[in-house]
Amino acid sequence: MKIYFDTLKKDESNQNHLTSNGNNDYWLIAPGAPIKKKCIEMKLDLSELTDVNETGIYFVDVRNDPQWWAGVLTNDGVPHTHILHCLTEEIRKLAKEKKIRIVINADREGGPMVTQHWDCFLTTHTAMVELGLPKDSVLILQGNKKVEHQYRRWLKAKGVDRLYDVMYSNHFGNIFGDDKLPTAPVIKYAMANPASKDYNSLNRVYRPQRGAHLYRLMKDGVLDKGIVSGNEIILRNVETEMLVGDYSDIDKEFPRFIDGDWSKINAANNTMLTFIRIVCFQSLQKLCFWKTLHSSRKRYSNPSQWDIHSYCLPAKEL
C-alpha cells in the first residue's frame, strides 16, 4: 500500500493550506510535515497524488485535541468545521473512489472524543454521511488508550453502523527527543530527586477560580509543598466568594512571586518567551487530576458550575 502526499517537498504537510503557512483563520494541520519527515527517516516509499496508481493512505496531521478539528465547538475564536469538510475536493473524490484511505493523525493528544459538551464520534460520523464518504475510508489515530473501546461502546449505545475506524497510537516518544518512551514512569525520576516539589501552580493575572484555588491551597496546608505563584490578588470578588466563601485572609500569603514583583514590573516583561505544558500521569488503577476551568474555553455564567477540587477516580469510570 502506498503512502500519498500532496508534494514530496520535505517541509510541506498534506493540506498545507490549513497550517500556519496558509491563509486561514485557524491552524487545523500541524506545519512542517512531521509525518512525512518520519516516513523519509524510515526510508518508506512515498508517492505524490499526481501518480495514484494503486490504493494508498493519505495522512491528515491534525493539531490539538479532538474538539479542535471535529467541528463541535460553537464559541468565538475557534474552528467550527470538521476537518473532513476542510479537505480539498480532490482528496474527498479519491476517498469516494476508494483510491485512498484518509488517516486523521491525532495521536499528539489524548483528549476525549466525547464529553458532556461535545461528541466527536458523532460529528465524524455525520461528516462522512454528508460528504458521501464510503465505509472504511477514514481512520482516526488518537493518543487515548481507551479510544477503541470507547468507540465500540459509542456505536452500541447509538445503535448505528460503523463507518470509520479508530486506533490508539502513541506519538509521545518524540517528546523525549530520542523517539523512545521512558523505561519507567517519568514521575519516578522526580520522586527520586530530593529537591522536587509535589506540584506546580503558576498564576499571573487574577481570575475568580484562580483566587479560589490559591485560597484552598493555603487553607488546606499544602501551599509550601508546591511551587506556587499568585502575582495578582483581588479581595472581595463576588465570584470567588461564591466558590469558597470569605477568603479575605488570603493576603497573609499572597501575592506570591516567582517571576517578578508585579507591583514593580509586569512579570510578562521578564521573559521573551513563556512555555506552558500540561502533563497527565495515569496509572492502571487511578487517574488523579485537578479539574479547573480553562480561561480560553466556554465560560459559565454561574460560578457554582466551576469545579476546583481534586479528584481521584477509578480508571474504569473515565
C-alpha positions in Angstrom: 0.0 0.0 0.0 1.4 3.4 -1.0 1.7 6.5 1.2 0.5 9.6 -0.7 1.4 13.2 -0.2 0.3 16.4 -2.0 4.0 17.1 -2.7 7.3 15.4 -1.8 8.8 18.7 -0.6 10.2 17.8 2.8 8.7 20.6 4.8 5.1 20.8 3.4 2.3 18.9 5.2 -0.7 17.4 3.4 -3.4 20.1 3.2 -0.7 22.7 3.7 -3.3 25.5 3.2 -4.7 24.6 6.6 -1.4 25.1 8.5 0.0 28.3 9.9 1.6 28.7 6.4 -1.8 29.0 4.8 -4.2 31.9 4.5 -6.7 30.7 7.1 -8.3 31.7 10.4 -7.4 28.6 12.4 -4.5 26.2 12.1 -6.0 22.8 11.8 -3.0 21.0 10.4 0.5 20.6 12.0 3.0 22.6 10.0 6.4 21.2 9.0 5.3 17.8 7.7 6.3 15.8 10.8 4.8 12.6 9.4 6.5 12.9 6.0 9.9 13.5 7.7 9.4 10.4 9.8 8.5 8.4 6.8 11.6 9.6 5.0 13.7 8.8 8.0 12.2 5.2 8.0 13.1 5.1 4.2 9.5 4.3 3.2 8.4 4.7 -0.4 6.4 7.9 -0.8 4.3 8.9 -3.7 2.7 12.2 -5.0 -1.0 12.4 -5.6 -0.3 13.0 -9.2 0.5 9.3 -9.5 -2.4 7.5 -7.8 -2.0 4.1 -9.5 -2.8 1.9 -6.5 -4.6 2.0 -3.2 -2.8 4.0 -0.5 -3.2 6.0 2.6 -3.3 9.8 2.9 -2.2 11.4 6.3 -4.0 14.4 7.6 -1.8 15.5 10.5 -4.2 17.5 12.7 -3.4 19.7 15.7 -4.7 19.7 19.2 -7.4 17.6 21.0 -10.4 16.2 19.0 -12.7 19.2 19.8 -10.4 21.5 17.8 -10.7 19.6 14.5 -14.0 17.7 14.9 -16.4 20.6 14.4 -18.0 20.5 17.8 -17.1 24.0 19.2 -19.5 26.9 18.9 -17.9 29.7 20.9 -16.0 32.6 19.3 -12.3 32.4 18.3 -12.2 28.6 17.5 -12.8 26.5 14.4 -16.4 25.3 13.9 -16.0 22.9 10.9 -15.0 19.3 10.9 -11.6 18.6 9.3 -13.2 16.3 6.7 -15.2 19.3 5.4 -12.0 21.3 5.1 -10.1 18.8 2.9 -9.8 19.6 -0.8 -12.4 18.2 -3.2 -9.6 16.2 -4.9 -9.0 14.2 -1.6 -12.6 13.6 -1.0 -13.1 12.4 -4.6 -10.2 9.9 -4.3 -11.6 8.7 -1.0 -15.1 8.2 -2.6 -13.4 6.2 -5.4 -11.7 4.1 -2.7 -8.2 5.0 -4.1 -7.0 6.4 -0.8 -7.8 6.0 2.9 -7.8 9.2 4.9 -5.9 8.8 8.1 -6.7 11.6 10.6 -3.5 11.5 12.6 -4.4 12.9 16.1 -2.0 11.0 18.3 -0.2 14.0 19.6 -3.0 14.5 22.1 -5.2 12.1 24.0 -8.2 14.2 24.9 -11.7 12.7 25.0 -13.7 12.2 21.8 -16.9 12.5 23.9 -17.7 14.7 26.9 -20.8 16.3 28.3 -20.2 19.2 26.0 -19.4 17.5 22.7 -19.4 14.2 20.7 -16.6 14.0 18.2 -17.6 10.4 17.2 -21.0 11.8 16.2 -19.6 14.8 14.2 -17.2 12.5 12.4 -20.0 10.0 11.5 -22.2 12.9 10.4 -19.4 14.5 8.3 -18.9 11.2 6.4 -22.6 10.9 5.7 -22.9 14.5 4.5 -19.8 14.2 2.3 -20.8 10.7 0.9 -17.5 9.1 2.1 -17.7 5.3 1.9 -17.3 3.0 4.9 -13.7 2.4 6.0 -12.4 5.4 4.0 -11.4 7.2 7.2 -9.2 6.1 10.1 -8.6 8.1 13.2 -5.3 7.6 15.2 -5.6 9.0 18.7 -3.5 9.2 21.8 -6.2 8.0 24.2 -5.5 4.4 25.2 -9.2 3.7 25.6 -10.4 5.2 22.3 -11.1 1.9 20.6 -13.2 0.6 23.5 -15.0 3.9 23.8 -15.8 3.9 20.1 -17.3 0.4 20.2 -19.3 1.4 23.3 -20.5 4.5 21.5 -21.6 2.5 18.4 -23.6 0.2 20.6 -25.2 3.0 22.6 -26.2 4.9 19.4 -27.3 1.8 17.5 -25.5 2.9 14.3 -23.3 1.0 11.9 -19.6 1.7 12.0 -18.5 4.0 9.2 -14.8 4.6 10.1 -12.1 3.1 12.3 -10.3 4.5 15.4 -7.0 3.2 16.7 -4.8 4.1 19.6 -1.4 5.5 18.6 1.4 6.9 20.7 3.3 9.9 19.4 4.8 10.8 22.8 8.2 9.1 22.1 9.1 12.2 20.2 8.7 14.4 23.3 11.7 12.8 24.9 14.0 13.6 22.0 15.2 10.0 21.3 11.9 8.6 19.9 11.7 6.2 22.9 9.4 6.1 25.8 10.9 6.1 29.3 11.7 2.8 30.8 9.8 3.8 33.9 7.1 6.4 34.6 8.7 9.8 34.4 7.3 10.7 37.8 9.6 8.2 39.4 12.6 10.4 38.4 11.0 13.3 40.1 10.3 11.3 43.2 13.9 10.3 43.4 15.0 13.9 43.3 15.2 15.3 46.9 14.7 18.8 45.6 11.5 18.2 43.7 8.2 19.6 44.8 4.8 17.9 44.8 3.3 20.2 42.1 3.4 23.5 40.2 0.7 26.1 40.2 1.8 29.3 38.4 -0.8 32.1 38.3 -0.3 35.6 36.9 -3.4 37.7 36.4 -6.3 37.2 38.8 -9.4 35.1 37.9 -12.2 34.1 40.3 -11.3 30.3 40.1 -7.6 31.0 40.5 -8.2 33.0 43.6 -10.4 30.2 45.0 -7.7 27.6 44.0 -4.9 29.5 45.7 -7.0 30.1 48.8 -7.7 26.3 49.2 -4.0 25.6 48.8 -3.3 27.9 51.7 -6.2 26.7 53.9 -5.5 23.0 53.2 -1.9 23.4 54.3 -0.3 22.3 51.0 0.9 25.7 49.8 4.5 25.1 50.7 4.5 21.6 49.1 4.5 23.1 45.6 6.0 25.8 43.5 3.2 28.4 43.7 2.9 31.9 42.4 -0.1 34.3 42.6 1.1 37.6 41.2 -2.2 39.4 41.5 -4.9 39.1 44.2 -8.3 40.8 44.2 -10.2 40.9 47.5 -13.9 40.8 47.9 -14.5 39.2 44.5 -18.1 38.0 44.4 -17.5 35.1 42.2 -14.6 33.8 44.3 -16.7 34.2 47.4 -19.4 32.0 45.8 -16.8 29.3 45.4 -15.0 29.4 48.8 -16.8 31.9 51.0 -14.9 34.6 52.8 -11.3 34.5 51.6 -10.1 37.8 53.0 -7.1 36.3 54.8 -5.6 35.2 51.5 -3.4 38.3 51.8 -1.4 36.5 54.5 0.3 34.5 51.8 -0.4 36.4 48.6 0.6 37.9 46.3 3.5 35.5 45.9 6.1 36.0 43.2 8.3 33.6 41.3 9.0 35.7 38.1 8.9 39.2 39.4 7.0 41.6 41.7 4.0 42.9 39.7 3.9 46.0 41.9 7.1 47.0 40.3 7.0 45.4 36.8 4.7 43.3 34.7 6.0 39.8 35.0 5.3 39.2 31.3 8.1 41.6 30.6 10.7 39.4 32.4 10.9 36.8 29.7 10.8 36.9 26.0 9.0 33.5 25.7 6.8 31.5 28.0 6.1 27.8 27.6 3.0 26.3 29.2 2.9 22.5 29.3 0.1 20.2 30.5 1.2 16.8 31.8 -1.1 14.0 32.9 0.2 10.9 34.8 -2.1 7.9 34.6 -1.8 4.6 36.4 -3.7 1.4 35.6 -5.7 1.9 38.8 -6.4 5.6 39.2 -6.1 8.9 37.5 -5.5 11.9 39.7 -6.1 15.3 38.4 -7.0 18.9 39.2 -10.1 19.9 37.3 -10.3 23.6 36.6 -11.9 25.9 34.1 -9.6 27.0 31.4 -10.0 30.7 30.7 -10.0 30.2 27.0 -12.8 27.7 27.0 -16.5 28.3 27.4 -17.3 30.4 30.5 -20.2 29.5 32.6 -22.4 32.3 33.8 -23.0 30.5 37.1 -19.7 30.2 39.1 -21.1 27.3 41.1 -20.6 25.2 38.0 -16.9 25.6 38.3 -15.3 22.6 39.9 -11.9 23.3 41.6 -11.5 20.3 43.8 -9.0 17.5 43.4 -10.5 14.2 42.2 -9.2 10.6 42.2 -11.3 8.4 40.0 -11.0 4.7 39.2 -9.8 4.4 35.7 -12.8 2.3 34.7 -15.1 5.4 35.3 -13.2 7.6 32.8 
